């Protein structure tokens, strides 16, 4: 069974074409790295898959049955999103954010408590559970958002610049958790400017340029992003 099918996606904003004819599929446990210069459309594609941006054409389906257009609630219960900038609610404490995600994804109490205890310890947030976002540093807020994204066991995760704001120890722990999820069968679409770390995670890459697919291939065929790509 394919974990994710994205077909012929077109996205516009204020009449401007941001994504044009984007298509790809992922098998269970497969990791796709989205690469490209700033403004190429990577984050726009992530937001379109999460329906933050509305697409004009195309389909996005998880596990060949959860269609973004026809079954949005179940679609969102089977996908997790880690944005580049934390999207935390000012009126909720750190613990309340975790509880909200547990409710949203129907995570059992036992699974939630065991998983959360491990993640909180690993990211060094044990003393921050009663804090509000405004009391936290950017790195701490990113850790909270990261735990939220990792809490549910979903078939698909979207990760936009995962290492932004994380210290070296948090990055190492993040990679441990991500590899565990992938080995358990979760498929991942991620973006990152730290390509050396991505190459140890991703199976394939898709290069975007001005909202279109420029090239795709095995991650080991991709070396680096240079200005020369614009002149090909």
Backbone as a chain_set.jsonl record, in Angstrom:
{"seq": "XXXXXXXXXXXXXXXXXXXXXXXXXXXXXXXXXXXXXXXXXXXXXXXXXXXXXXXXXXXXXXXXXXXXXXXXXXXXXXXXXXXXXXXXXXXXXXXXXXXXXXXXXXXXXXXXXXXXXXXXXXXXXXXXXXXXXXXXXXXXXXXXXXXXXXXXXXXXXXXXXXXXXXXXXXXXXXXXXXXXXXXXXXXXXXXXXXXXXXXXXXXXXXXXXXXXXXXXXXXXXXXXXXXXXXXX", "coords": {"N": [[0.84, -1.197, 0.0], [0.545, 2.195, -0.853], [1.77, 4.988, 0.955], [1.359, 7.701, 0.594], [-0.082, 9.752, -1.848], [0.361, 12.264, -4.109], [-1.014, 14.247, -6.497], [-0.795, 16.116, -9.387], [-0.842, 18.794, -8.3], [-1.875, 22.111, -8.002], [-1.397, 25.352, -6.892], [-2.509, 28.556, -6.032], [-2.085, 31.988, -5.045], [-3.601, 34.958, -4.403], [-3.937, 35.218, -7.126], [-1.441, 34.565, -8.121], [0.609, 32.03, -9.397], [1.785, 29.492, -7.42], [2.435, 26.793, -7.06], [2.789, 24.25, -9.461], [1.566, 21.561, -11.163], [2.514, 19.465, -9.405], [3.552, 16.295, -8.497], [3.881, 13.197, -6.786], [4.658, 10.051, -5.167], [4.725, 8.077, -2.161], [6.018, 5.19, -0.61], [5.357, 3.072, 2.256], [7.386, 3.968, 4.984], [9.192, 5.35, 3.434], [11.289, 8.147, 2.644], [11.18, 11.411, 1.531], [13.086, 14.087, 0.395], [12.551, 17.464, 0.053], [14.001, 19.822, -1.956], [15.641, 22.908, -2.883], [16.04, 26.385, -3.804], [15.463, 29.282, -1.671], [12.081, 30.253, -1.706], [11.333, 28.487, -3.647], [9.128, 26.887, -3.382], [8.839, 24.924, -1.477], [7.939, 25.069, 1.292], [5.409, 26.018, 0.729], [4.27, 23.852, -0.583], [4.194, 22.019, 1.545], [2.336, 23.349, 3.23], [0.13, 23.309, 1.588], [-0.413, 20.591, 1.491], [-1.253, 20.3, 4.077], [-3.515, 21.715, 4.018], [-3.447, 24.361, 4.724], [-2.833, 26.204, 2.816], [-4.97, 26.62, 0.087], [-5.514, 24.365, -2.523], [-5.863, 24.576, -6.107], [-6.198, 22.644, -8.063], [-5.911, 19.038, -8.319], [-5.109, 16.094, -6.275], [-4.711, 14.75, -2.962], [-3.887, 12.003, -1.195], [-3.925, 9.737, 1.499], [-2.641, 6.591, 2.303], [-4.093, 5.408, 0.256], [-6.795, 5.822, 0.71], [-7.671, 7.928, 2.389], [-8.793, 10.823, 1.512], [-7.926, 14.16, 0.979], [-9.824, 16.027, 0.119], [-12.302, 14.697, 0.258], [-12.509, 13.434, 2.719], [-11.635, 14.963, 5.057], [-11.299, 15.089, 7.897], [-10.466, 12.474, 8.741], [-8.264, 12.322, 7.1], [-6.568, 14.286, 8.243], [-6.125, 13.105, 10.687], [-4.342, 11.207, 10.075], [-1.965, 12.282, 9.425], [0.92, 14.154, 10.299], [2.419, 17.266, 11.236], [5.289, 19.211, 11.26], [6.108, 22.359, 11.54], [8.283, 25.007, 10.248], [8.402, 27.272, 11.889], [7.355, 27.423, 15.244], [3.951, 26.734, 16.044], [2.305, 27.613, 18.362], [-0.205, 27.981, 20.932], [-0.98, 30.856, 22.689], [-2.494, 30.875, 25.009], [-2.371, 28.395, 26.158], [-0.673, 26.059, 28.255], [2.499, 24.309, 28.131], [2.05, 21.57, 28.732], [-0.698, 21.44, 28.26], [-0.782, 21.801, 25.521], [0.295, 19.356, 24.677], [-1.676, 17.629, 25.64], [-3.842, 18.469, 24.122], [-3.095, 17.628, 21.552], [-3.073, 14.877, 22.01], [-5.806, 14.389, 22.422], [-6.806, 15.21, 19.937], [-5.783, 13.326, 18.195], [-6.76, 10.996, 19.195], [-5.239, 9.501, 21.067], [-4.489, 6.947, 23.322], [-4.702, 7.07, 26.92], [-2.708, 5.669, 28.375], [-0.716, 5.186, 26.402], [-0.153, 7.812, 25.704], [0.87, 8.954, 28.113], [3.149, 7.392, 28.612], [4.692, 7.741, 26.288], [4.963, 10.531, 26.211], [6.373, 11.063, 28.587], [8.863, 10.004, 27.995], [9.666, 11.568, 25.752], [9.646, 14.189, 26.771], [11.63, 14.072, 28.728], [13.812, 13.434, 27.088], [14.078, 15.728, 25.491], [14.59, 17.6, 27.382], [12.561, 19.03, 28.796], [11.295, 18.734, 31.184], [10.892, 20.444, 33.383], [9.327, 22.397, 32.339], [6.637, 22.058, 31.85], [4.409, 23.403, 32.857], [4.688, 25.897, 31.872], [3.993, 28.787, 29.814], [3.94, 29.525, 26.267], [5.145, 32.101, 25.825], [6.958, 32.285, 27.833], [9.051, 30.765, 27.12], [12.151, 30.068, 25.412], [13.005, 30.417, 21.887], [14.119, 28.031, 20.987], [13.176, 26.214, 22.913], [10.428, 26.399, 22.441], [10.371, 25.29, 19.909], [11.087, 22.695, 20.533], [8.834, 21.89, 21.97], [6.895, 21.989, 19.929], [7.948, 20.036, 18.294], [7.689, 17.69, 19.855], [4.894, 17.583, 19.952], [4.368, 16.979, 17.263], [5.496, 14.459, 17.054], [4.049, 12.864, 18.803], [1.604, 11.443, 17.893], [1.026, 8.252, 16.315], [1.307, 8.098, 13.131], [0.811, 7.48, 9.582], [2.06, 9.272, 7.87], [4.331, 11.981, 7.905], [5.042, 15.44, 7.818], [7.784, 17.554, 7.587], [9.223, 20.58, 8.107], [12.145, 22.144, 7.723], [13.576, 20.893, 10.103], [15.667, 21.242, 11.971], [15.918, 23.821, 12.76], [16.558, 26.147, 15.245], [17.093, 24.226, 17.17], [19.304, 22.886, 19.617], [22.501, 21.162, 19.528], [22.302, 18.757, 20.948], [19.565, 18.335, 21.087], [19.032, 18.041, 18.363], [20.342, 15.616, 17.832], [18.762, 13.882, 19.399], [16.301, 14.254, 18.205], [16.821, 13.084, 15.689], [17.165, 10.428, 16.43], [14.547, 9.74, 17.291], [13.121, 10.228, 14.927], [14.201, 8.348, 13.131], [13.388, 6.023, 14.404], [10.61, 6.168, 14.023], [10.488, 6.056, 11.223], [11.598, 3.53, 10.727], [9.568, 2.052, 11.78], [7.704, 2.274, 9.849], [6.649, 4.738, 9.107], [6.114, 7.28, 6.692], [7.877, 10.069, 5.291], [7.976, 13.488, 4.416], [10.284, 15.945, 3.955], [11.972, 19.106, 4.435], [15.142, 20.707, 4.29], [17.99, 22.727, 4.866], [20.287, 21.683, 5.74], [21.926, 19.569, 4.295], [23.692, 17.425, 4.563], [22.866, 16.028, 6.836], [20.301, 15.33, 6.055], [20.775, 13.564, 3.959], [21.411, 11.235, 5.245], [19.008, 10.353, 6.046], [16.959, 10.565, 4.107], [15.483, 8.9, 1.251], [14.916, 9.572, -1.373], [14.999, 12.518, -3.527], [13.347, 15.591, -4.383], [13.597, 18.228, -6.436], [12.558, 21.531, -6.385], [11.71, 24.345, -8.355], [10.731, 27.564, -8.705], [8.122, 26.76, -8.091], [7.715, 24.452, -9.547], [8.466, 21.032, -10.459], [11.786, 20.345, -10.855], [13.75, 18.345, -10.913], [14.157, 14.881, -9.986], [15.167, 12.075, -7.956], [17.383, 9.45, -6.69], [18.583, 9.993, -3.392], [21.32, 9.92, -3.099], [22.26, 10.721, -5.495], [22.151, 13.365, -5.431], [23.979, 16.241, -4.747], [24.545, 19.014, -3.886], [22.907, 22.195, -3.469], [23.297, 24.683, -5.784], [23.895, 27.869, -7.302], [24.221, 27.302, -9.87], [22.246, 25.569, -10.742], [20.187, 27.148, -11.591], [20.948, 27.927, -14.029], [20.939, 25.807, -15.679]], "CA": [[0.0, 0.0, 0.0], [1.26, 3.47, -0.853], [1.446, 5.813, 2.118], [0.952, 9.048, 0.2], [-0.165, 10.065, -3.274], [0.134, 13.672, -4.424], [-1.174, 14.229, -7.954], [-1.145, 17.298, -10.186], [-1.221, 19.888, -7.407], [-1.675, 23.498, -8.417], [-1.784, 26.267, -5.825], [-2.375, 29.979, -6.35], [-2.36, 32.934, -3.968], [-3.833, 36.287, -4.987], [-3.784, 35.127, -8.571], [-0.088, 34.164, -8.5], [0.814, 30.586, -9.394], [2.847, 29.129, -6.494], [2.781, 25.404, -7.346], [2.23, 23.862, -10.754], [1.713, 20.164, -11.604], [3.365, 18.711, -8.476], [3.095, 14.917, -8.305], [4.818, 12.196, -6.283], [4.082, 9.039, -4.284], [5.643, 7.498, -1.191], [5.699, 3.919, -0.002], [5.517, 3.07, 3.714], [8.77, 4.035, 5.432], [10.031, 6.076, 2.478], [11.527, 9.545, 3.012], [11.439, 12.305, 0.405], [13.631, 15.398, 0.732], [12.256, 18.56, -0.86], [15.145, 20.72, -2.006], [15.469, 24.048, -3.765], [16.393, 27.666, -3.213], [14.388, 29.992, -0.992], [11.033, 30.674, -2.617], [11.103, 27.483, -4.689], [7.807, 26.297, -3.201], [8.892, 23.798, -0.544], [7.006, 25.285, 2.402], [4.073, 26.147, 0.144], [3.777, 22.494, -0.807], [3.85, 21.484, 2.87], [1.108, 23.986, 3.7], [-0.953, 22.829, 0.737], [-0.736, 19.238, 1.938], [-1.962, 20.43, 5.35], [-4.667, 22.546, 3.674], [-3.278, 25.75, 5.158], [-3.047, 26.842, 1.518], [-5.957, 25.886, -0.695], [-5.091, 24.021, -3.876], [-6.863, 24.789, -7.146], [-6.414, 21.357, -8.728], [-5.122, 17.926, -7.834], [-5.577, 15.27, -5.157], [-3.735, 14.301, -1.969], [-4.535, 10.851, -0.571], [-3.089, 8.958, 2.414], [-2.914, 5.146, 2.352], [-5.01, 5.074, -0.829], [-8.195, 5.89, 1.123], [-8.028, 9.169, 3.079], [-8.684, 11.9, 0.539], [-7.982, 15.478, 1.615], [-11.053, 16.715, -0.281], [-13.52, 13.957, 0.549], [-12.535, 12.915, 4.09], [-10.602, 15.801, 5.655], [-11.059, 14.765, 9.293], [-9.615, 11.286, 8.811], [-7.007, 12.695, 6.449], [-5.711, 14.997, 9.2], [-5.772, 12.194, 11.766], [-3.317, 10.294, 9.588], [-0.798, 13.051, 9.003], [1.451, 15.043, 11.322], [3.126, 18.383, 10.596], [6.234, 19.973, 12.068], [6.422, 23.555, 10.759], [9.569, 25.655, 10.5], [8.194, 28.13, 13.042], [6.364, 26.828, 16.147], [2.586, 27.265, 15.987], [1.771, 27.345, 19.69], [-1.286, 28.853, 21.372], [-0.485, 31.618, 23.837], [-3.303, 30.648, 26.205], [-2.181, 27.029, 26.64], [0.644, 25.685, 28.772], [3.181, 23.252, 27.382], [1.329, 20.315, 28.953], [-2.003, 21.52, 27.609], [-0.549, 21.547, 24.091], [0.436, 17.914, 24.501], [-2.99, 17.023, 25.873], [-4.677, 18.8, 22.969], [-2.717, 16.718, 20.464], [-3.53, 13.532, 22.371], [-7.237, 14.354, 22.152], [-7.049, 15.372, 18.504], [-5.396, 12.097, 17.493], [-7.334, 9.846, 19.905], [-4.172, 8.708, 21.667], [-4.929, 6.418, 24.611], [-4.039, 7.683, 28.072], [-1.482, 4.94, 28.7], [0.279, 5.46, 25.365], [0.205, 9.22, 25.795], [1.7, 9.212, 29.294], [4.453, 6.728, 28.463], [5.429, 8.386, 25.209], [5.279, 11.9, 26.589], [7.417, 11.053, 29.615], [10.145, 9.763, 27.315], [10.014, 12.703, 24.908], [9.908, 15.361, 27.609], [12.951, 13.858, 29.317], [14.809, 13.475, 26.027], [14.257, 17.104, 25.022], [14.912, 18.468, 28.507], [11.438, 19.92, 29.079], [10.622, 18.248, 32.389], [10.527, 21.544, 34.287], [8.639, 23.441, 31.566], [5.298, 21.605, 31.479], [3.4, 24.381, 33.268], [5.042, 27.199, 31.294], [3.297, 29.244, 28.615], [4.906, 29.762, 25.179], [5.881, 33.367, 25.95], [8.009, 32.112, 28.844], [10.056, 29.852, 26.575], [13.017, 30.508, 24.32], [12.585, 29.873, 20.595], [14.521, 26.63, 20.937], [12.241, 25.461, 23.749], [9.146, 26.332, 21.722], [10.534, 24.33, 18.822], [11.056, 21.361, 21.13], [7.427, 21.603, 22.263], [6.236, 21.695, 18.656], [8.487, 18.752, 17.822], [7.026, 16.625, 20.619], [3.509, 17.519, 19.466], [4.349, 16.3, 15.965], [5.904, 13.062, 17.208], [3.162, 12.114, 19.695], [0.734, 10.452, 17.251], [1.574, 7.272, 15.369], [0.612, 8.343, 11.87], [1.566, 6.944, 8.447], [2.762, 10.312, 7.105], [4.735, 13.185, 8.628], [5.653, 16.521, 7.051], [8.746, 18.235, 8.451], [9.774, 21.746, 7.41], [13.357, 22.634, 8.402], [13.44, 20.348, 11.46], [16.76, 21.542, 12.882], [15.919, 25.241, 13.076], [16.347, 26.497, 16.645], [17.43, 23.141, 18.087], [20.721, 22.738, 19.939], [23.091, 19.95, 18.964], [21.791, 17.579, 21.666], [18.181, 18.15, 20.654], [19.09, 17.523, 16.992], [20.679, 14.193, 17.926], [17.605, 13.152, 19.907], [15.306, 14.329, 17.133], [17.158, 12.095, 14.661], [16.884, 9.102, 17.003], [13.104, 9.523, 17.249], [12.674, 10.173, 13.536], [14.601, 7.06, 12.551], [12.511, 5.012, 14.992], [9.322, 6.26, 13.337], [10.666, 5.59, 9.847], [11.786, 2.078, 10.785], [8.265, 1.467, 12.1], [6.863, 2.349, 8.662], [6.139, 6.073, 8.795], [6.694, 7.966, 5.542], [8.214, 11.441, 5.655], [8.384, 14.509, 3.462], [10.983, 16.951, 4.747], [12.843, 20.09, 3.817], [16.236, 21.108, 5.154], [19.181, 23.263, 4.23], [21.42, 20.902, 6.234], [21.786, 18.424, 3.404], [24.47, 16.28, 5.028], [22.033, 15.253, 7.744], [19.17, 14.814, 5.294], [21.206, 12.432, 3.13], [21.419, 10.035, 6.072], [17.623, 10.024, 6.375], [16.091, 10.501, 2.932], [15.701, 7.909, 0.192], [14.852, 10.251, -2.662], [14.846, 13.963, -3.452], [12.607, 16.276, -5.431], [14.018, 19.622, -6.488], [11.567, 22.468, -6.878], [12.179, 25.638, -8.829], [9.603, 28.416, -9.058], [6.873, 26.034, -7.932], [7.627, 23.295, -10.449], [9.469, 19.996, -10.235], [12.897, 20.447, -11.808], [14.388, 17.035, -11.029], [13.934, 13.926, -8.902], [16.098, 10.956, -8.036], [17.913, 8.891, -5.458], [19.222, 11.05, -2.607], [22.773, 9.861, -3.282], [22.595, 11.393, -6.748], [22.08, 14.8, -5.189], [25.154, 16.673, -3.99], [24.307, 20.278, -3.195], [22.183, 23.194, -4.223], [24.146, 25.795, -6.177], [23.265, 28.794, -8.238], [24.315, 26.745, -11.211], [21.012, 24.913, -11.143], [19.318, 28.099, -12.242], [21.452, 28.181, -15.378], [20.913, 24.567, -16.458]], "C": [[0.875, 1.248, 0.0], [0.811, 4.299, 0.345], [0.881, 7.163, 1.716], [0.981, 9.186, -1.315], [-0.509, 11.538, -3.44], [0.113, 13.778, -5.95], [-1.613, 15.588, -8.49], [-1.615, 18.489, -9.346], [-0.884, 21.245, -8.026], [-2.217, 24.397, -7.315], [-1.524, 27.702, -6.263], [-2.66, 30.8, -5.099], [-2.435, 34.323, -4.581], [-3.545, 36.304, -6.489], [-2.413, 34.689, -9.05], [0.068, 32.66, -8.371], [2.019, 30.243, -8.521], [3.342, 27.701, -6.706], [2.093, 24.99, -8.632], [2.588, 22.413, -11.066], [2.688, 19.372, -10.723], [2.76, 17.33, -8.243], [4.222, 14.063, -7.729], [4.044, 11.208, -5.412], [5.153, 8.518, -3.354], [5.119, 6.146, -0.726], [5.884, 4.029, 1.515], [6.995, 3.07, 4.08], [9.707, 4.775, 4.501], [10.121, 7.552, 2.868], [11.921, 10.341, 1.77], [11.96, 13.636, 0.923], [13.237, 16.393, -0.352], [13.421, 19.536, -0.81], [14.88, 21.829, -3.02], [15.833, 25.329, -3.04], [15.209, 28.252, -2.458], [13.366, 30.481, -2.01], [10.715, 29.674, -3.708], [9.734, 26.829, -4.58], [7.75, 25.174, -2.191], [7.876, 23.949, 0.589], [5.576, 25.434, 1.906], [3.459, 24.783, -0.105], [3.382, 21.843, 0.517], [2.504, 22.043, 3.336], [-0.088, 23.574, 2.849], [-1.373, 21.426, 1.15], [-1.475, 19.249, 3.268], [-3.224, 21.278, 5.21], [-4.63, 23.923, 4.346], [-3.419, 26.65, 3.926], [-4.027, 25.988, 0.728], [-5.432, 25.613, -2.1], [-6.223, 24.278, -4.862], [-7.205, 23.49, -7.877], [-5.569, 20.29, -8.049], [-5.747, 17.199, -6.657], [-4.407, 14.915, -4.247], [-4.421, 13.22, -1.146], [-3.526, 10.092, 0.281], [-3.573, 7.519, 2.431], [-4.024, 4.724, 1.389], [-6.485, 5.159, -0.436], [-8.606, 7.21, 1.777], [-7.739, 10.358, 2.172], [-8.844, 13.245, 1.237], [-9.294, 16.192, 1.311], [-12.307, 16.027, 0.219], [-13.634, 13.501, 2.002], [-11.48, 13.644, 4.917], [-10.289, 15.417, 7.092], [-10.145, 13.555, 9.433], [-8.273, 11.518, 8.141], [-6.063, 13.32, 7.478], [-5.323, 14.119, 10.387], [-4.66, 11.228, 11.368], [-2.073, 11.013, 9.07], [-0.384, 13.989, 10.131], [2.352, 16.068, 10.651], [4.017, 19.079, 11.609], [6.668, 21.19, 11.262], [7.787, 24.141, 11.126], [9.504, 26.551, 11.727], [7.114, 27.513, 13.935], [5.009, 27.529, 16.058], [1.885, 26.948, 17.311], [0.728, 28.392, 20.073], [-0.887, 29.545, 22.67], [-1.233, 31.304, 25.128], [-3.146, 29.245, 26.792], [-0.779, 26.825, 27.178], [1.248, 24.614, 27.866], [2.41, 21.936, 27.516], [-0.017, 20.328, 28.258], [-1.887, 21.356, 26.088], [-0.456, 20.045, 23.833], [-0.917, 17.207, 24.674], [-3.938, 17.284, 24.708], [-4.37, 17.877, 21.791], [-3.181, 15.3, 20.751], [-5.019, 13.376, 22.095], [-7.524, 14.385, 20.656], [-6.777, 14.085, 17.729], [-5.902, 10.828, 18.19], [-6.259, 8.914, 20.469], [-4.64, 8.234, 23.044], [-4.111, 7.03, 25.739], [-2.719, 6.998, 28.391], [-0.377, 5.228, 27.691], [0.774, 6.896, 25.468], [1.177, 9.469, 26.95], [3.092, 8.601, 29.141], [5.306, 7.423, 27.409], [5.868, 9.787, 25.607], [6.405, 11.947, 27.616], [8.791, 10.872, 28.976], [10.586, 10.986, 26.517], [10.401, 13.927, 25.725], [11.295, 15.251, 28.251], [14.036, 14.016, 28.254], [15.104, 14.876, 25.536], [14.496, 18.098, 26.159], [13.824, 19.462, 28.86], [10.701, 19.571, 30.372], [10.129, 19.381, 33.279], [9.701, 22.628, 33.595], [7.176, 23.112, 31.265], [4.203, 22.615, 31.837], [3.668, 25.776, 32.707], [4.164, 27.504, 30.075], [4.334, 29.571, 27.544], [5.739, 31.019, 25.334], [7.006, 33.292, 26.976], [9.185, 31.301, 28.314], [10.919, 30.531, 25.522], [12.508, 29.909, 23.014], [12.934, 28.4, 20.481], [13.596, 25.739, 21.751], [10.892, 25.33, 23.058], [9.228, 25.328, 20.575], [10.525, 22.901, 19.353], [9.618, 20.949, 21.455], [6.695, 21.214, 20.991], [6.686, 20.344, 18.104], [7.826, 17.586, 18.547], [5.581, 16.469, 20.157], [3.425, 16.724, 18.167], [4.658, 14.81, 16.082], [4.923, 12.228, 18.039], [2.285, 11.087, 18.975], [1.509, 9.476, 16.375], [0.765, 7.373, 14.086], [1.443, 7.777, 10.716], [2.396, 7.973, 7.702], [3.101, 11.488, 8.021], [5.381, 14.162, 7.658], [6.536, 17.327, 7.991], [9.424, 19.346, 7.662], [10.93, 22.321, 8.226], [13.397, 22.181, 9.871], [14.505, 20.806, 12.444], [16.831, 23.013, 13.279], [15.658, 25.459, 14.562], [16.725, 25.419, 17.642], [18.933, 23.106, 18.357], [21.201, 21.369, 19.48], [22.568, 18.685, 19.646], [20.346, 17.279, 21.262], [18.121, 17.597, 19.238], [19.381, 16.025, 17.02], [19.478, 13.374, 18.39], [16.476, 13.144, 18.882], [15.569, 13.244, 16.096], [16.911, 10.674, 15.15], [15.396, 8.786, 16.888], [12.6, 9.378, 15.817], [13.011, 8.835, 12.904], [13.76, 5.922, 13.125], [11.169, 4.982, 14.264], [9.42, 5.706, 11.915], [10.808, 4.073, 9.82], [10.487, 1.349, 11.106], [7.278, 1.61, 10.938], [6.305, 3.707, 8.323], [6.867, 6.657, 7.595], [6.846, 9.445, 5.865], [8.506, 12.276, 4.418], [9.041, 15.604, 4.281], [11.747, 17.93, 3.876], [13.954, 20.412, 4.805], [17.363, 21.689, 4.321], [20.436, 22.535, 4.716], [21.425, 19.555, 5.518], [22.594, 17.212, 3.854], [23.654, 15.401, 5.965], [20.852, 14.626, 7.018], [19.562, 13.573, 4.49], [21.277, 11.14, 3.923], [20.011, 9.547, 6.396], [16.81, 9.718, 5.121], [16.476, 9.372, 1.978], [15.783, 8.58, -1.172], [14.776, 11.769, -2.445], [13.951, 14.442, -4.589], [13.002, 17.742, -5.379], [12.913, 20.468, -7.101], [12.254, 23.754, -7.326], [10.991, 26.424, -9.344], [8.283, 27.641, -9.084], [6.671, 24.842, -8.841], [8.717, 22.286, -10.106], [10.554, 20.117, -11.3], [13.575, 19.104, -12.009], [14.038, 16.189, -9.819], [14.967, 12.816, -9.032], [16.467, 10.416, -6.68], [18.692, 9.969, -4.709], [20.731, 11.06, -2.814], [23.217, 10.467, -4.612], [22.65, 12.905, -6.575], [23.249, 15.223, -4.318], [24.889, 17.941, -3.208], [23.496, 21.197, -4.079], [23.134, 24.343, -4.529], [23.389, 26.687, -7.124], [23.319, 28.261, -9.652], [23.072, 26.058, -11.685], [20.117, 25.867, -11.902], [19.71, 28.34, -13.699], [21.42, 26.936, -16.257], [20.011, 24.686, -17.681]], "O": [[1.834, 1.341, 0.766], [-0.366, 4.313, 0.703], [0.024, 7.713, 2.408], [1.942, 8.788, -1.974], [-1.548, 12.0, -2.968], [1.093, 13.443, -6.616], [-2.649, 16.13, -8.105], [-2.639, 19.107, -9.635], [0.227, 21.483, -8.499], [-3.348, 24.228, -6.86], [-0.461, 28.022, -6.795], [-3.386, 30.362, -4.207], [-1.481, 34.806, -5.192], [-2.993, 37.261, -7.034], [-2.22, 34.462, -10.244], [-0.3, 32.079, -7.349], [3.142, 30.643, -8.827], [4.532, 27.427, -6.551], [0.937, 25.345, -8.863], [3.762, 22.073, -11.215], [3.579, 18.692, -11.232], [1.602, 17.209, -7.843], [5.377, 14.191, -8.135], [2.927, 11.486, -4.977], [6.336, 8.509, -3.693], [3.924, 5.982, -0.48], [6.501, 4.978, 1.997], [7.769, 2.271, 3.554], [10.91, 4.823, 4.756], [9.154, 8.134, 3.359], [12.863, 9.993, 1.059], [11.344, 14.247, 1.796], [13.546, 16.199, -1.528], [13.783, 20.022, 0.261], [14.02, 21.709, -3.892], [15.923, 25.356, -1.812], [14.083, 27.774, -2.592], [13.724, 31.05, -3.041], [9.919, 29.963, -4.602], [9.227, 26.278, -5.558], [6.713, 24.526, -2.054], [7.054, 23.061, 0.817], [4.636, 25.023, 2.585], [2.269, 24.578, 0.131], [2.345, 21.185, 0.598], [1.637, 21.293, 3.784], [-1.208, 23.5, 3.354], [-2.563, 21.111, 1.157], [-2.235, 18.328, 3.565], [-3.919, 21.525, 6.196], [-5.666, 24.567, 4.512], [-4.039, 27.712, 3.983], [-3.914, 24.762, 0.71], [-4.962, 26.523, -2.783], [-7.398, 24.209, -4.501], [-8.353, 23.265, -8.262], [-4.637, 20.594, -7.304], [-6.767, 17.62, -6.112], [-3.266, 14.794, -4.694], [-5.421, 13.484, -0.478], [-2.406, 9.833, -0.158], [-4.769, 7.257, 2.557], [-4.792, 3.804, 1.671], [-7.343, 4.638, -1.149], [-9.781, 7.576, 1.725], [-6.608, 10.834, 2.075], [-9.79, 13.446, 1.998], [-9.821, 16.897, 2.172], [-13.28, 16.695, 0.569], [-14.734, 13.211, 2.472], [-10.543, 13.024, 5.42], [-9.12, 15.417, 7.479], [-9.156, 13.606, 10.164], [-7.258, 10.969, 8.57], [-4.899, 12.931, 7.575], [-4.3, 14.363, 11.026], [-4.105, 10.521, 12.209], [-1.244, 10.43, 8.372], [-1.229, 14.548, 10.83], [2.974, 15.785, 9.627], [3.565, 19.484, 12.68], [7.519, 21.065, 10.381], [8.364, 23.817, 12.165], [10.445, 26.588, 12.519], [6.061, 27.117, 13.435], [4.933, 28.757, 16.004], [0.981, 26.114, 17.361], [0.767, 29.531, 19.607], [-0.501, 28.888, 23.636], [-0.679, 31.448, 26.218], [-3.74, 28.944, 27.828], [0.189, 27.35, 26.629], [0.593, 24.092, 26.963], [2.149, 21.267, 26.516], [-0.434, 19.305, 27.714], [-2.797, 20.83, 25.449], [-1.053, 19.53, 22.888], [-1.244, 16.289, 23.922], [-4.741, 16.423, 24.349], [-5.283, 17.401, 21.115], [-3.631, 14.596, 19.848], [-5.449, 12.34, 21.587], [-8.392, 13.66, 20.171], [-7.447, 13.787, 16.74], [-5.518, 9.719, 17.82], [-6.363, 7.693, 20.36], [-5.132, 9.032, 23.841], [-2.972, 7.454, 25.539], [-1.718, 7.668, 28.648], [0.764, 5.485, 28.073], [1.968, 7.164, 25.336], [2.2, 10.13, 26.768], [4.092, 9.223, 29.499], [6.496, 7.661, 27.616], [7.01, 10.18, 25.369], [7.296, 12.789, 27.516], [9.761, 11.516, 29.376], [11.744, 11.396, 26.595], [11.369, 14.617, 25.406], [12.039, 16.231, 28.305], [15.058, 14.658, 28.496], [16.245, 15.19, 25.198], [14.594, 19.302, 25.922], [14.117, 20.612, 29.189], [9.601, 20.066, 30.614], [9.053, 19.279, 33.868], [9.408, 23.662, 34.194], [6.538, 23.829, 30.494], [3.17, 22.662, 31.169], [2.955, 26.726, 33.03], [3.666, 26.6, 29.404], [5.485, 29.864, 27.869], [6.926, 31.011, 25.008], [7.9, 34.137, 26.988], [10.205, 31.169, 28.991], [10.475, 31.448, 24.831], [11.677, 29.0, 23.027], [12.155, 27.609, 19.95], [13.266, 24.632, 21.326], [10.28, 24.262, 23.089], [8.27, 24.604, 20.304], [10.011, 21.996, 18.694], [9.231, 19.8, 21.241], [5.959, 20.228, 20.969], [5.894, 19.606, 17.52], [7.446, 16.6, 17.917], [5.098, 15.349, 19.99], [2.527, 15.901, 17.989], [4.147, 13.999, 15.31], [4.967, 10.999, 17.98], [2.227, 9.94, 19.419], [2.521, 9.833, 15.771], [-0.321, 6.805, 13.972], [2.654, 7.611, 10.856], [3.328, 7.616, 6.982], [2.269, 11.934, 8.81], [6.162, 13.772, 6.79], [6.096, 17.737, 9.065], [10.112, 19.089, 6.675], [10.721, 22.91, 9.286], [13.264, 23.005, 10.776], [14.27, 20.763, 13.652], [17.707, 23.407, 14.049], [14.64, 25.003, 15.083], [16.685, 25.663, 18.848], [19.738, 23.276, 17.441], [20.4, 20.52, 19.088], [22.407, 17.653, 18.994], [19.958, 16.121, 21.114], [17.257, 16.774, 18.933], [18.736, 15.253, 16.31], [19.203, 12.304, 17.847], [15.781, 12.141, 18.717], [14.64, 12.559, 15.668], [16.495, 9.812, 14.376], [15.02, 7.7, 16.445], [11.764, 8.523, 15.524], [12.178, 8.251, 12.209], [13.452, 4.962, 12.419], [10.655, 3.915, 13.929], [8.538, 4.976, 11.463], [10.202, 3.406, 8.981], [10.316, 0.182, 10.754], [6.149, 1.128, 11.022], [5.56, 3.839, 7.352], [8.088, 6.546, 7.488], [6.051, 10.011, 6.616], [9.189, 11.832, 3.495], [8.428, 16.138, 5.205], [12.117, 17.629, 2.741], [13.738, 20.393, 6.017], [17.656, 21.215, 3.224], [21.522, 22.741, 4.174], [20.988, 18.541, 6.062], [22.215, 16.079, 3.555], [23.736, 14.175, 5.902], [20.45, 13.507, 7.337], [18.769, 12.641, 4.358], [21.212, 10.056, 3.342], [19.836, 8.462, 6.952], [16.066, 8.738, 5.076], [17.631, 8.953, 1.913], [16.603, 8.213, -2.014], [14.522, 12.24, -1.336], [13.818, 13.781, -5.619], [12.763, 18.417, -4.378], [12.401, 20.17, -8.18], [13.25, 24.183, -6.743], [10.325, 26.015, -10.295], [7.446, 27.833, -9.965], [5.577, 24.281, -8.901], [9.753, 22.635, -9.539], [10.279, 20.006, -12.495], [13.937, 18.75, -13.13], [13.672, 16.708, -8.764], [15.569, 12.638, -10.091], [15.947, 10.852, -5.652], [19.388, 10.772, -5.33], [21.357, 12.115, -2.712], [24.407, 10.699, -4.828], [23.127, 13.63, -7.448], [23.487, 14.631, -3.265], [24.999, 17.942, -1.982], [23.409, 20.999, -5.291], [23.717, 24.919, -3.61], [22.361, 26.299, -7.679], [22.57, 28.698, -10.525], [22.839, 25.957, -12.89], [19.36, 25.44, -12.773], [18.934, 28.875, -14.491], [21.815, 26.979, -17.423], [19.878, 23.73, -18.445]]}, "num_chains": 1, "name": "protein.A"}
